Amino acid sequence: MNIPNILTLARIAFIPLLVVLFYLPFSWSMPVAAGLFALASITDWLDGYLARRWNQSTPFGAFLDPVADKLMVVVALALLIERYDTLVLTLPALVIIGREIVISALREWMAEMGKRGMVAVSWVGKLKTTLQMVSLLLLLALPPAHEFALLGVVVLYTAALLTLWSMIQYLKAAWPHLSRSM
């Protein structure tokens, strides 16, 4: 067990706390939930940075880090789907969740074939993740009627479009291997 792995485990431990904070009936609960999400986002960057910097990458960390990221994002999106209760937010949220499932399965399948590098994270994926985190922070921190909540929705749509684009790029890269068995 090392510090990068502890940070990843902390991100998973934050999930139930995020849910509890989200539902607390206090005016401070939404900004505090957003702050916890921000902290989790920072630990996502920090654990990878430290693992590389200190040469502490482990198979456990390589497995758990993307799982922790996806769990935190999916839980945040699910909470926001309920809060907004509208197609306007549900549609990009489901696009993002669906893409994460498809790409996770694709990466696992490609890894079994020894071709995981063909579906490595690209700059588009990093930009998508950044926009996704910014939008989720805004949407978690603000009530739906707040004027900046609309900005969060617009940024979420931008992230969803990048999500689709990156998924298409990953599928195109993997297609020769996927179609070989057809």
C-alpha positions in Angstrom: 0.0 0.0 0.0 1.4 3.4 -1.0 0.2 7.0 -1.0 -1.1 7.0 -4.6 -3.2 3.8 -3.8 -4.4 5.4 -0.5 -5.6 8.4 -2.5 -7.5 6.2 -4.9 -9.1 4.3 -2.1 -10.0 7.7 -0.4 -11.8 8.7 -3.7 -14.0 5.6 -3.4 -14.6 6.2 0.3 -15.8 9.8 -0.6 -18.7 8.4 -2.6 -21.1 7.6 0.2 -20.2 10.9 1.9 -21.0 12.7 -1.4 -24.4 11.1 -1.5 -25.1 12.0 2.2 -24.0 15.5 1.7 -26.1 15.8 -1.5 -29.3 14.9 0.3 -28.8 16.9 3.5 -31.5 19.6 3.8 -29.1 22.5 4.6 -28.1 25.4 2.4 -24.4 24.5 2.8 -24.8 20.9 1.8 -24.6 21.4 -2.0 -21.4 23.5 -2.0 -19.8 21.2 0.4 -20.8 18.2 -1.7 -19.3 20.0 -4.7 -16.1 20.7 -2.7 -15.8 17.0 -1.8 -16.2 16.2 -5.5 -13.5 18.8 -6.3 -11.2 17.1 -3.7 -11.9 13.8 -5.3 -11.0 15.2 -8.7 -7.8 16.6 -7.4 -6.8 13.2 -5.8 -7.5 11.7 -9.3 -4.8 13.9 -10.7 -2.5 13.7 -7.7 -2.5 9.9 -7.3 -1.4 9.4 -11.0 1.2 12.2 -10.7 2.7 10.7 -7.4 2.7 7.2 -8.7 4.7 8.3 -11.8 6.9 10.7 -9.9 7.8 8.3 -7.1 7.8 5.2 -9.3 5.0 3.7 -7.2 2.7 2.4 -10.0 1.2 -0.9 -9.0 -1.2 -3.3 -10.7 -3.7 -2.7 -7.9 -3.5 1.1 -8.6 -3.7 0.6 -12.4 -6.9 -1.4 -11.9 -8.5 0.7 -9.2 -7.8 4.2 -10.4 -10.1 4.1 -13.4 -12.7 2.3 -11.4 -12.7 5.0 -8.7 -12.9 7.7 -11.4 -15.9 6.2 -13.1 -17.7 5.4 -9.8 -17.4 9.0 -8.7 -18.5 10.4 -12.0 -21.4 8.0 -12.4 -22.7 8.6 -8.9 -22.5 12.4 -9.4 -24.4 12.1 -12.7 -27.0 9.9 -11.1 -27.6 12.4 -8.3 -27.9 15.2 -10.8 -30.3 13.3 -13.0 -32.6 13.1 -10.0 -32.1 16.7 -9.0 -32.8 18.1 -12.5 -35.4 15.5 -13.4 -35.4 16.6 -17.1 -34.3 15.3 -20.4 -32.0 18.3 -20.8 -29.6 16.9 -18.2 -30.4 13.2 -18.4 -29.4 12.9 -22.1 -25.8 14.0 -21.8 -25.4 12.2 -18.5 -26.6 8.9 -20.1 -24.3 9.5 -23.1 -21.3 9.9 -20.7 -22.3 6.9 -18.6 -22.9 4.7 -21.7 -19.5 5.7 -23.2 -17.7 4.8 -20.0 -19.2 1.4 -20.1 -18.4 0.8 -23.8 -14.8 2.1 -23.5 -14.1 0.2 -20.3 -15.2 -3.0 -22.0 -13.2 -2.2 -25.1 -10.1 -1.5 -23.1 -10.5 -4.8 -21.2 -11.0 -6.7 -24.4 -8.1 -5.0 -26.1 -5.9 -5.7 -23.1 -6.7 -9.4 -23.4 -5.4 -9.2 -26.9 -2.3 -7.4 -25.9 -3.4 -4.3 -27.7 -4.4 -2.0 -24.8 -2.1 0.8 -26.1 -4.4 1.2 -29.1 -7.1 2.5 -26.8 -4.9 4.6 -24.4 -6.2 7.9 -23.1 -5.9 10.6 -25.7 -5.8 14.4 -25.4 -9.5 14.5 -26.3 -10.2 12.2 -23.4 -8.3 14.4 -21.1 -10.2 17.5 -22.3 -13.5 15.7 -22.0 -12.6 14.7 -18.4 -11.7 18.3 -17.5 -14.9 19.7 -19.0 -16.9 16.9 -17.3 -15.4 17.7 -13.9 -16.0 21.5 -14.3 -19.6 20.9 -15.3 -20.2 18.5 -12.4 -18.7 20.9 -9.9 -21.0 23.7 -11.1 -24.1 21.4 -11.2 -23.4 19.9 -7.8 -22.7 23.3 -6.2 -25.6 25.3 -7.6 -29.4 24.8 -7.5 -31.0 24.1 -10.9 -32.6 27.6 -11.0 -29.2 29.4 -10.6 -28.0 31.3 -13.7 -24.6 29.6 -13.6 -26.2 26.1 -13.5 -27.1 26.7 -17.2 -23.3 27.1 -17.8 -22.8 23.7 -16.1 -25.4 22.1 -18.5 -23.7 23.7 -21.5 -20.3 22.5 -20.4 -21.8 19.0 -19.8 -23.1 18.9 -23.3 -19.7 19.9 -24.6 -18.2 17.1 -22.6 -20.8 14.7 -23.9 -20.0 15.6 -27.5 -16.3 15.1 -26.8 -17.3 11.8 -25.2 -19.0 10.6 -28.3 -16.1 11.8 -30.5 -13.5 10.1 -28.4 -15.5 6.9 -28.3 -15.7 6.9 -32.1 -12.0 7.4 -32.3 -11.3 4.5 -29.9 -13.7 2.3 -31.8 -12.1 3.2 -35.1 -8.7 2.3 -33.7 -9.9 -1.0 -32.4 -12.2 -1.8 -35.4 -9.6 -3.9 -37.3 -9.3 -6.2 -34.3 -13.1 -6.2 -33.5 -14.1 -7.0 -37.1 -11.5 -9.7 -37.6 -13.8 -12.3 -35.9 -16.9 -11.3 -37.9 
